[in-house]
Amino acid sequence: MTYLNSIMEMLDWNNPIEIQLKGRELAEGQIDLNELFQPKFQDKNIELWDNCALIISHKTDAELEPYLKKMFNWIQDLNWPGAECILQRLLSFQVNDVFMQGLTECMKKADASDDENWFYSLEKIYNNASLRDSDSFTDLIMAGEFEKASIQEDMHCSFVNRRLSAEAFLTNNITFYGFVQYMYYRTGERKWLELVIKMLSDTFWDLEGASNLILFYEKELD
């Protein structure tokens, strides 16, 4: 058995904790980082991921920067072992152009594949990276500050609709539907009308009169 294999064996979460700790200690300086991203080793995979994520999370931003896309991909499903650990490490990452480019590329991919859960995880990072002295975009919406929210975010951004749809779906907060209505009546743009219908169909279908509202807005689409 190679040295790499012996360390991987030690990282199995079924081992006694002292063996796992020894494996993490050895892996810190002996294993190429690329080997630690959701590895498949012999008949093991997810059994290794928690410990691999912990090792990765202790690395510096400079060490991790070449692997940002692998980190973003890991949080496609927060039920995957190690995903929450990776998410927390990404939230503490120093934001720069490389970070934002990788993040927005993954957000566009999540948007194109209609992956709401992945998009929501990426959105958490995006919001964290975009924090200003003023309230965040979603905080302003939930506070009913629609005018302020509409000028804080780039409403022409290719994934702003996805962000709103994901936030409404996962929080079940009707205020996001209200904001989308506001944007439609303010701009008259078709994309906002389509999002109103999507929110009613996907998230707020049990709202009183939702079916009639959908029919009404669908007629406006014609």
N, C-alpha and C positions, 0 to 999 in steps of 0.2 A: 504494500500500500504506500502511495506517495505521501509526502508531507502534507500537501494540499488536501488529499483525501482524508487523512487522519484528523486534520483540523475540522473539516466539514462534518465528519462523524461526530465530533465533540459538540457541534452546534445544534444538534438535534434536540428539540425541546422535551423529548422523552427521557433524556439523560438526567441524572442527578444534577442539581443546580451547580455544585462545585465543578463538575466536568464542563458544563456550559460556560461558566465563568472563565475557566482555564482556556477553553476554545476561543472565547472572545479576546482574551489577553494575547494569545498566540497570533490570532488573525489580524490584530491591530497593525502589526508591522510586517507580516509575512505573506499576506494574500493581496494580490492585485484587486483594487476596488471593483473592477469590472466583473469579477467572479462572484460578487456578493449581491448583485441585483436580481432578486427572485430566482436564485439558482435552482437548477435541476441536477441532482447528484444521485446517481445510481437509482434506487427506488424511492428517493426522498425528494421533496420539493418544499411544500408549505411548512414542513416540520423545521426547516432551517431559517425561514424568513424572519421570524421575530428577532433572533439573535443577529442575523445579517443586518437588519434595519438598525439595531442598536449600535453596531460597529460603525455603520455608515454615518449615523447621526452625530458621532463624536469627531468626525472629520471637519477640517476647516472649510470655509467657503471656497478658498482657492483650490483645495483638493477636490471638492465636489463639483465645481463649475462645469468641467467636461462631461459630467454625468447628469446634468439637470433634466434632460428629457427622459432619462430612465427613471428619475425620481418622480416627475410629473406622471409618467405612465403607471407607476406603482399605485398611485392613489385613484385609479379608475374605479376601484371598489374598496371602500373603507372597511369592508368585512375581511379583506385579505389580511393575513398575518403581517404585521409590520407596517401596514398602510398608515395607521394613525401616527406612529412614530415618525415616519417620513413626512407626513403632512406637517407635524409640529416643527420639524427641522426646516422645511421650506418656509414656514411662516417666520422663522427667525433669520432667514437668509438676507444678506445685504443686497438690496435691489440695485441692479445696474442694467445696461442695455442688453447684455447677453441673457440675463435672467428674464427680462420682460419679453424679449423676442421668443425665447423658448416657451414661456407661459402663454403668450398670445397664439402661437402656432398650435399648441395643444388645445386651447380653447376653441379655435376654429375647427380642429379635428373633432372635438367632442360635439360641437354644433352640427357639423356635417353628418355625423353618425347618429344624431339624435340621442346622445347619451346624457340624460339629465343628471344622473348621480355624479358622473365624472365632472361634468360642467360645474355642478354646484361646489364640488371640492376645489376645483381650480378657481372658481369665483371667490371663495374665501381668501385664497392667496392673493388674487387680483385686488380685492378690496383692501386687504392688509397692506399691500404694496403701494396702493394709491391713496393712503390716508393723508389728509391735509389738516390744516389747523381747524377747518370747519368740519361739520358733521359729514359722515360718509353718505354716499348716494342712496343706499338702502335705508339708512337711518332717517334721512330727510323725507323719503317717501312714506315710511311708516308713521312719521310725525305729521303727515299731511302737508308738508312743505313742497308741493308739486312744482311751483315756479323755481325755487332754488335748486331742486333736483334736476330739473330740465336743462339748466344752464351749467350744472357742475359736470355732467357726464356727456361724452360725445355721442349724441343721439344718431349720428350717421355711422357709428362703429358697427362692423358687420355682425358682432355678437351681442349687442345690447339687448335685442329682443329675446335672445336665448337666456341671458342673465335674468331678465324679468320673469320669463316663463318658469325657469327653474326655481327662482325665489318664491314665486306664488305657489307652485306645486308642492314644494318641500315645507313651506311655513303655513300654507293654507290661510294666508293673510289677505283678506278681500281688498285691502288698501292698494295692493299692487294692481288689481283689476281696475280700481278707480283711477290710478295714475295712467294706465294705458288708455282708458277712456278719455282722460284729460288730454293726453298727447294727440289722440285722434281728432278730437273736436278743435284742438288748437291748430293742428297742421293740415288736417284733411288728407293725410297720406295713407295710402292703401295698406302699407305694412302694419300700421297701428290698428286698423280695422281688422286685419287678419289675426293679429295677436289678441284682440278683444274676443274674437270667436274661439280661438284656440284655448284661451283661459277658461271661457265658459264651458267648452266641450270637455277639456281635460281635467280641470281642477274644481270649478265652481258649478258643476252640472246639477248639484242638489240645491242651488240657490233658487228661491221661489221665483217662478216665472222665467227660469233660465232658458227653457226650450223656446219660448216665445221671443226672448231676446236674441237667441241665435238666429231664428228665422228672420227677425227684423234686420239684423246686421248683415246676414247673407244677401238679403235683397239690396242692401246698400252697396254690396260688392259688385252686383250686376251692372 
